[in-house]
Amino acid sequence: MAGGKVERSHSLFPDFDTWFNREFPGLPGWRPATAAHSIPVEVSSGAGGYVLRAELPGMDPDDFTITVDDNLITVSAEHSESEEDKEHSEFRYGSFRRTVRLPATIPVDDVEASYEDGILTIRVPMPEEKTGAARTIPVKRGGTPPGGATS
Protein backbone atom coordinates (compact mmCIF):
# COMPACT_ATOMS: atom_id res chain seq x y z
CA MET A 1 0.00 0.00 0.00
CA ALA A 2 2.96 2.28 -0.61
CA GLY A 3 1.91 5.74 -1.67
CA GLY A 4 -1.76 5.03 -0.96
CA LYS A 5 -3.84 7.46 1.00
CA VAL A 6 -4.93 6.19 4.40
CA GLU A 7 -8.59 6.85 5.03
CA ARG A 8 -9.82 7.46 8.54
CA SER A 9 -13.28 6.38 9.40
CA HIS A 10 -15.56 9.09 10.63
CA SER A 11 -17.96 8.49 13.47
CA LEU A 12 -21.63 8.10 12.75
CA PHE A 13 -22.16 10.15 15.90
CA PRO A 14 -20.23 13.40 15.45
CA ASP A 15 -20.10 15.80 18.32
CA PHE A 16 -21.68 19.18 17.79
CA ASP A 17 -18.71 21.29 18.82
CA THR A 18 -16.36 19.98 16.09
CA TRP A 19 -16.72 23.19 14.07
CA PHE A 20 -15.87 25.43 17.00
CA ASN A 21 -12.75 23.61 18.16
CA ARG A 22 -10.77 24.11 14.96
CA GLU A 23 -8.10 26.69 14.29
CA PHE A 24 -9.00 29.71 12.18
CA PRO A 25 -7.68 29.49 8.60
CA GLY A 26 -4.40 31.34 8.21
CA LEU A 27 -3.84 31.60 11.95
CA PRO A 28 -2.41 28.24 13.07
CA GLY A 29 -2.61 27.73 16.79
CA TRP A 30 -4.69 30.87 17.37
CA ARG A 31 -7.43 30.56 19.90
CA PRO A 32 -8.99 32.94 22.39
CA ALA A 33 -7.24 32.93 25.77
CA THR A 34 -10.46 31.95 27.53
CA ALA A 35 -11.32 29.09 25.17
CA ALA A 36 -11.13 25.53 26.42
CA HIS A 37 -8.81 23.10 24.66
CA SER A 38 -10.52 20.34 22.73
CA ILE A 39 -10.00 16.82 24.01
CA PRO A 40 -9.12 14.12 21.44
CA VAL A 41 -11.66 11.29 21.72
CA GLU A 42 -12.50 7.88 20.28
CA VAL A 43 -16.03 6.49 20.40
CA SER A 44 -16.73 2.83 19.76
CA SER A 45 -19.88 0.77 20.08
CA GLY A 46 -20.63 -2.88 20.64
CA ALA A 47 -21.57 -5.36 23.33
CA GLY A 48 -24.68 -3.39 24.29
CA GLY A 49 -23.11 0.01 24.78
CA TYR A 50 -20.60 2.69 23.88
CA VAL A 51 -17.07 3.36 25.03
CA LEU A 52 -15.70 6.88 24.90
CA ARG A 53 -11.93 7.18 25.34
CA ALA A 54 -10.43 10.63 25.88
CA GLU A 55 -6.71 11.41 25.68
CA LEU A 56 -5.80 13.50 28.74
CA PRO A 57 -2.19 12.82 29.81
CA GLY A 58 -0.78 14.08 33.09
CA MET A 59 -4.12 14.57 34.79
CA ASP A 60 -5.52 13.33 38.08
CA PRO A 61 -8.97 11.67 38.27
CA ASP A 62 -10.07 14.48 40.62
CA ASP A 63 -9.45 16.99 37.78
CA PHE A 64 -12.35 15.63 35.68
CA THR A 65 -16.01 16.57 35.58
CA ILE A 66 -18.25 14.28 33.54
CA THR A 67 -21.86 15.26 32.97
CA VAL A 68 -24.61 13.36 31.20
CA ASP A 69 -27.67 15.18 29.87
CA ASP A 70 -30.17 13.34 27.68
CA ASN A 71 -27.93 11.96 24.89
CA LEU A 72 -24.88 14.19 25.54
CA ILE A 73 -21.74 13.36 27.51
CA THR A 74 -19.53 16.32 28.43
CA VAL A 75 -16.00 15.84 29.73
CA SER A 76 -14.39 18.88 31.35
CA ALA A 77 -10.99 19.10 33.01
CA GLU A 78 -8.65 21.70 34.43
CA HIS A 79 -4.88 21.21 34.30
CA SER A 80 -2.77 23.74 36.19
CA GLU A 81 0.80 24.54 35.25
CA SER A 82 3.46 23.71 37.82
CA GLU A 83 5.26 26.60 39.50
CA GLU A 84 8.77 25.51 38.48
CA ASP A 85 10.68 27.54 35.86
CA LYS A 86 10.97 25.88 32.47
CA GLU A 87 13.30 26.54 29.57
CA HIS A 88 10.78 25.11 27.11
CA SER A 89 7.35 23.50 27.38
CA GLU A 90 4.93 22.12 24.82
CA PHE A 91 2.49 20.85 27.45
CA ARG A 92 -1.07 22.14 27.37
CA TYR A 93 -2.46 23.74 30.50
CA GLY A 94 -5.80 25.31 31.28
CA SER A 95 -9.36 24.18 30.64
CA PHE A 96 -10.25 21.18 28.49
CA ARG A 97 -13.77 20.37 27.32
CA ARG A 98 -15.47 18.02 24.87
CA THR A 99 -19.12 17.09 24.32
CA VAL A 100 -20.13 13.96 22.45
CA ARG A 101 -23.64 13.15 21.25
CA LEU A 102 -24.85 9.53 21.33
CA PRO A 103 -27.86 8.36 19.31
CA ALA A 104 -30.16 7.70 22.29
CA THR A 105 -30.88 8.92 25.81
CA ILE A 106 -28.10 7.80 28.15
CA PRO A 107 -29.09 5.80 31.26
CA VAL A 108 -27.41 8.10 33.81
CA ASP A 109 -27.13 5.59 36.66
CA ASP A 110 -25.16 3.02 34.65
CA VAL A 111 -22.33 5.22 33.25
CA GLU A 112 -18.86 4.31 34.56
CA ALA A 113 -15.55 6.15 34.18
CA SER A 114 -11.93 5.17 34.84
CA TYR A 115 -8.56 6.81 34.20
CA GLU A 116 -5.32 4.97 33.47
CA ASP A 117 -2.12 5.80 31.58
CA GLY A 118 -3.43 9.19 30.41
CA ILE A 119 -6.67 7.78 28.96
CA LEU A 120 -10.08 8.54 30.45
CA THR A 121 -12.48 5.70 29.58
CA ILE A 122 -16.23 6.19 29.91
CA ARG A 123 -18.48 3.16 29.48
CA VAL A 124 -22.12 3.79 28.59
CA PRO A 125 -24.35 0.72 28.54
CA MET A 126 -27.29 1.42 26.28
CA PRO A 127 -30.54 -0.49 26.60
CA GLU A 128 -31.39 -2.58 23.58
CA GLU A 129 -34.01 -1.08 21.36
CA LYS A 130 -37.28 -2.85 21.90
CA THR A 131 -38.51 -4.40 18.74
CA GLY A 132 -42.24 -4.94 18.94
CA ALA A 133 -43.53 -8.36 18.07
CA ALA A 134 -45.85 -8.36 15.12
CA ARG A 135 -49.44 -9.23 15.83
CA THR A 136 -52.68 -9.28 13.91
CA ILE A 137 -55.43 -6.98 15.12
CA PRO A 138 -58.91 -8.34 14.51
CA VAL A 139 -61.36 -6.00 12.88
CA LYS A 140 -64.87 -6.14 14.29
CA ARG A 141 -67.96 -5.66 12.22
CA GLY A 142 -69.65 -2.33 12.88
CA GLY A 143 -72.72 -2.45 15.12
CA THR A 144 -71.56 -5.56 17.00
CA PRO A 145 -71.82 -5.07 20.81
CA PRO A 146 -68.54 -5.22 22.75
CA GLY A 147 -69.22 -8.76 24.04
CA GLY A 148 -69.59 -10.01 20.50
CA ALA A 149 -73.21 -11.10 21.07
CA THR A 150 -75.72 -10.36 18.39
CA SER A 151 -79.44 -9.77 18.89
LOVEXLO-650703 format. One record per residue (C-alpha): residue number from 0; x, y, z; residue in three letters. Coordinates in steps of 0.05 Angstrom, whole numbers. Example, Ala and Ser with C-alpha at 12.3 -4.5 7.8 and 13.67 -1.06 7.14 Angstrom:
<rs>
@i=0	c1=246	c2=-90	c3=156	aa=ALA
@i=1	c1=273	c2=-21	c3=143	aa=SER
</rs>
This chain:
<rs>
@i=0	c1=0	c2=0	c3=0	aa=MET
@i=1	c1=59	c2=46	c3=-12	aa=ALA
@i=2	c1=38	c2=115	c3=-33	aa=GLY
@i=3	c1=-35	c2=101	c3=-19	aa=GLY
@i=4	c1=-77	c2=149	c3=20	aa=LYS
@i=5	c1=-99	c2=124	c3=88	aa=VAL
@i=6	c1=-172	c2=137	c3=101	aa=GLU
@i=7	c1=-196	c2=149	c3=171	aa=ARG
@i=8	c1=-266	c2=128	c3=188	aa=SER
@i=9	c1=-311	c2=182	c3=213	aa=HIS
@i=10	c1=-359	c2=170	c3=269	aa=SER
@i=11	c1=-433	c2=162	c3=255	aa=LEU
@i=12	c1=-443	c2=203	c3=318	aa=PHE
@i=13	c1=-405	c2=268	c3=309	aa=PRO
@i=14	c1=-402	c2=316	c3=366	aa=ASP
@i=15	c1=-434	c2=384	c3=356	aa=PHE
@i=16	c1=-374	c2=426	c3=376	aa=ASP
@i=17	c1=-327	c2=400	c3=322	aa=THR
@i=18	c1=-334	c2=464	c3=281	aa=TRP
@i=19	c1=-317	c2=509	c3=340	aa=PHE
@i=20	c1=-255	c2=472	c3=363	aa=ASN
@i=21	c1=-215	c2=482	c3=299	aa=ARG
@i=22	c1=-162	c2=534	c3=286	aa=GLU
@i=23	c1=-180	c2=594	c3=244	aa=PHE
@i=24	c1=-154	c2=590	c3=172	aa=PRO
@i=25	c1=-88	c2=627	c3=164	aa=GLY
@i=26	c1=-77	c2=632	c3=239	aa=LEU
@i=27	c1=-48	c2=565	c3=261	aa=PRO
@i=28	c1=-52	c2=555	c3=336	aa=GLY
@i=29	c1=-94	c2=617	c3=347	aa=TRP
@i=30	c1=-149	c2=611	c3=398	aa=ARG
@i=31	c1=-180	c2=659	c3=448	aa=PRO
@i=32	c1=-145	c2=659	c3=515	aa=ALA
@i=33	c1=-209	c2=639	c3=551	aa=THR
@i=34	c1=-226	c2=582	c3=503	aa=ALA
@i=35	c1=-223	c2=511	c3=528	aa=ALA
@i=36	c1=-176	c2=462	c3=493	aa=HIS
@i=37	c1=-210	c2=407	c3=455	aa=SER
@i=38	c1=-200	c2=336	c3=480	aa=ILE
@i=39	c1=-182	c2=282	c3=429	aa=PRO
@i=40	c1=-233	c2=226	c3=434	aa=VAL
@i=41	c1=-250	c2=158	c3=406	aa=GLU
@i=42	c1=-321	c2=130	c3=408	aa=VAL
@i=43	c1=-335	c2=57	c3=395	aa=SER
@i=44	c1=-398	c2=15	c3=402	aa=SER
@i=45	c1=-413	c2=-58	c3=413	aa=GLY
@i=46	c1=-431	c2=-107	c3=467	aa=ALA
@i=47	c1=-494	c2=-68	c3=486	aa=GLY
@i=48	c1=-462	c2=0	c3=496	aa=GLY
@i=49	c1=-412	c2=54	c3=478	aa=TYR
@i=50	c1=-341	c2=67	c3=501	aa=VAL
@i=51	c1=-314	c2=138	c3=498	aa=LEU
@i=52	c1=-239	c2=144	c3=507	aa=ARG
@i=53	c1=-209	c2=213	c3=518	aa=ALA
@i=54	c1=-134	c2=228	c3=514	aa=GLU
@i=55	c1=-116	c2=270	c3=575	aa=LEU
@i=56	c1=-44	c2=256	c3=596	aa=PRO
@i=57	c1=-16	c2=282	c3=662	aa=GLY
@i=58	c1=-82	c2=291	c3=696	aa=MET
@i=59	c1=-110	c2=267	c3=762	aa=ASP
@i=60	c1=-179	c2=233	c3=765	aa=PRO
@i=61	c1=-201	c2=290	c3=812	aa=ASP
@i=62	c1=-189	c2=340	c3=756	aa=ASP
@i=63	c1=-247	c2=313	c3=714	aa=PHE
@i=64	c1=-320	c2=331	c3=712	aa=THR
@i=65	c1=-365	c2=286	c3=671	aa=ILE
@i=66	c1=-437	c2=305	c3=659	aa=THR
@i=67	c1=-492	c2=267	c3=624	aa=VAL
@i=68	c1=-553	c2=304	c3=597	aa=ASP
@i=69	c1=-603	c2=267	c3=554	aa=ASP
@i=70	c1=-559	c2=239	c3=498	aa=ASN
@i=71	c1=-498	c2=284	c3=511	aa=LEU
@i=72	c1=-435	c2=267	c3=550	aa=ILE
@i=73	c1=-391	c2=326	c3=569	aa=THR
@i=74	c1=-320	c2=317	c3=595	aa=VAL
@i=75	c1=-288	c2=378	c3=627	aa=SER
@i=76	c1=-220	c2=382	c3=660	aa=ALA
@i=77	c1=-173	c2=434	c3=689	aa=GLU
@i=78	c1=-98	c2=424	c3=686	aa=HIS
@i=79	c1=-55	c2=475	c3=724	aa=SER
@i=80	c1=16	c2=491	c3=705	aa=GLU
@i=81	c1=69	c2=474	c3=756	aa=SER
@i=82	c1=105	c2=532	c3=790	aa=GLU
@i=83	c1=175	c2=510	c3=770	aa=GLU
@i=84	c1=214	c2=551	c3=717	aa=ASP
@i=85	c1=219	c2=518	c3=649	aa=LYS
@i=86	c1=266	c2=531	c3=591	aa=GLU
@i=87	c1=216	c2=502	c3=542	aa=HIS
@i=88	c1=147	c2=470	c3=548	aa=SER
@i=89	c1=99	c2=442	c3=496	aa=GLU
@i=90	c1=50	c2=417	c3=549	aa=PHE
@i=91	c1=-21	c2=443	c3=547	aa=ARG
@i=92	c1=-49	c2=475	c3=610	aa=TYR
@i=93	c1=-116	c2=506	c3=626	aa=GLY
@i=94	c1=-187	c2=484	c3=613	aa=SER
@i=95	c1=-205	c2=424	c3=570	aa=PHE
@i=96	c1=-275	c2=407	c3=546	aa=ARG
@i=97	c1=-309	c2=360	c3=497	aa=ARG
@i=98	c1=-382	c2=342	c3=486	aa=THR
@i=99	c1=-403	c2=279	c3=449	aa=VAL
@i=100	c1=-473	c2=263	c3=425	aa=ARG
@i=101	c1=-497	c2=191	c3=427	aa=LEU
@i=102	c1=-557	c2=167	c3=386	aa=PRO
@i=103	c1=-603	c2=154	c3=446	aa=ALA
@i=104	c1=-618	c2=178	c3=516	aa=THR
@i=105	c1=-562	c2=156	c3=563	aa=ILE
@i=106	c1=-582	c2=116	c3=625	aa=PRO
@i=107	c1=-548	c2=162	c3=676	aa=VAL
@i=108	c1=-543	c2=112	c3=733	aa=ASP
@i=109	c1=-503	c2=60	c3=693	aa=ASP
@i=110	c1=-447	c2=104	c3=665	aa=VAL
@i=111	c1=-377	c2=86	c3=691	aa=GLU
@i=112	c1=-311	c2=123	c3=684	aa=ALA
@i=113	c1=-239	c2=103	c3=697	aa=SER
@i=114	c1=-171	c2=136	c3=684	aa=TYR
@i=115	c1=-106	c2=99	c3=669	aa=GLU
@i=116	c1=-42	c2=116	c3=632	aa=ASP
@i=117	c1=-69	c2=184	c3=608	aa=GLY
@i=118	c1=-133	c2=156	c3=579	aa=ILE
@i=119	c1=-202	c2=171	c3=609	aa=LEU
@i=120	c1=-250	c2=114	c3=592	aa=THR
@i=121	c1=-325	c2=124	c3=598	aa=ILE
@i=122	c1=-370	c2=63	c3=590	aa=ARG
@i=123	c1=-442	c2=76	c3=572	aa=VAL
@i=124	c1=-487	c2=14	c3=571	aa=PRO
@i=125	c1=-546	c2=28	c3=526	aa=MET
@i=126	c1=-611	c2=-10	c3=532	aa=PRO
@i=127	c1=-628	c2=-52	c3=472	aa=GLU
@i=128	c1=-680	c2=-22	c3=427	aa=GLU
@i=129	c1=-746	c2=-57	c3=438	aa=LYS
@i=130	c1=-770	c2=-88	c3=375	aa=THR
@i=131	c1=-845	c2=-99	c3=379	aa=GLY
@i=132	c1=-871	c2=-167	c3=361	aa=ALA
@i=133	c1=-917	c2=-167	c3=302	aa=ALA
@i=134	c1=-989	c2=-185	c3=317	aa=ARG
@i=135	c1=-1054	c2=-186	c3=278	aa=THR
@i=136	c1=-1109	c2=-140	c3=302	aa=ILE
@i=137	c1=-1178	c2=-167	c3=290	aa=PRO
@i=138	c1=-1227	c2=-120	c3=258	aa=VAL
@i=139	c1=-1297	c2=-123	c3=286	aa=LYS
@i=140	c1=-1359	c2=-113	c3=244	aa=ARG
@i=141	c1=-1393	c2=-47	c3=258	aa=GLY
@i=142	c1=-1454	c2=-49	c3=302	aa=GLY
@i=143	c1=-1431	c2=-111	c3=340	aa=THR
@i=144	c1=-1436	c2=-101	c3=416	aa=PRO
@i=145	c1=-1371	c2=-104	c3=455	aa=PRO
@i=146	c1=-1384	c2=-175	c3=481	aa=GLY
@i=147	c1=-1392	c2=-200	c3=410	aa=GLY
@i=148	c1=-1464	c2=-222	c3=421	aa=ALA
@i=149	c1=-1514	c2=-207	c3=368	aa=THR
@i=150	c1=-1589	c2=-195	c3=378	aa=SER
</rs>
